[in-house]
Amino acid sequence: MAGQRFAELHLDRVQRAFGDTVALKGMDLTIKGGEFVALLGPSGCGKSTALNCLAGLLPLTGGRITLDGKRIDDLPPEKRGFGMVFQNYALFPHMSVRRNIGFGLSMRKTPKQELARRVDEAVRLVQLEEHQHKFPAQLSGGQQQRVAIARAIVLEPPLVLMDEPLSNLDAALRLEMRTEIRRLHQSLGLTTVYVTHDQEEALALADRLVVLRLGEVQQVGSPEEVYAHPVNRYVAGFMGYRNMIPVTVTAQDDEHATVRADGVELVGVKREELGAQAVAAVRPEDFTVVAEVGANTLEAVVEIVEYHGREQAVEARLGDGSQLHVRTTSRLAPGDAIRLRVPVERVLVFA
Ligand code: ATP
């Protein structure tokens, strides 16, 4: 089983407005055949709108979508033939697992033997052999989600669209199904567009991330690029830079900036053109608890300690009263006065 491959799907200034609300503000994106692309952003950023525009469920109010040069945004969903997997599974309750999976094929008048063969294969791929004669109500959430995935891939679609497919599952099952989706993607060579608000899920699954905010693309890049080199403070915040320390810029060259807050001096990597005021972004896990005074070292007092197994999540307070989030394997207790060091390349300075 393999999707019909295309070379390139192109979104060209795709816009969608609902009355005065512009949910998608001229989105440009090229998706290559075989890629796994995640659309990532908080609630309301326009992810589902983008996916529904791709699926043909929402007409565009501007721009165009082309598949290998042919315009498709004027085609209805069934003519595009993309597979879709939603959060709520949308299975037919009165049909067995097999009939749910084979439904699309029977609508296409697929000959009986071929239909049976393809359903067998899809059932096997999502490991539902034991459950294939049951009805959806007799299945767990994870099993129902497998049926929904099998139903989408059995049609061998050129593109599979997934809208938060794991959000109704519990944490353990979510991880299991995440690996499953990645495995299917790799073994079938499917092209997938996956919508999520979960940064970790997007990083784990995708070849490329598209970070959206208020209907605008903020950054497109590999998980490594977006994680290590967020282009602005918004993307940084979304990628786990929980500490955004307001600072004054005291010196800068092309690459680095020296910044100061009350009782704190740091050197960091300049990520944008800077004026006098800036923010220094640091991930909780990039601090190290140290004994000696030194460069890029902050003094803080521990307030709250949460036990997380190997690590502790610590909330500390700087001299000026601002709060700091720290993750560390050092054992700390409330009231401890600590020094924290952060390497220059782990401090990102944004305007
Ligand atoms: P979520 O994760 O909550 O689904 P999202 O990132 O998918 O969020 P969208 O559903 O794409 O966001 O919505 C983007 C914007 O468009 C929001 O401001 C939303 O209120 C608005 N919007 C979406 N659908 C409609 C609609 N049918 N009518 C009016 N406004 C809409």
Residues whose N, C-alpha, C, O or C-beta is under 5 A from the ligand:
A	BS01	ATP	F18 A23 P42 S43 G44 C45 G46 K47 S48 T49
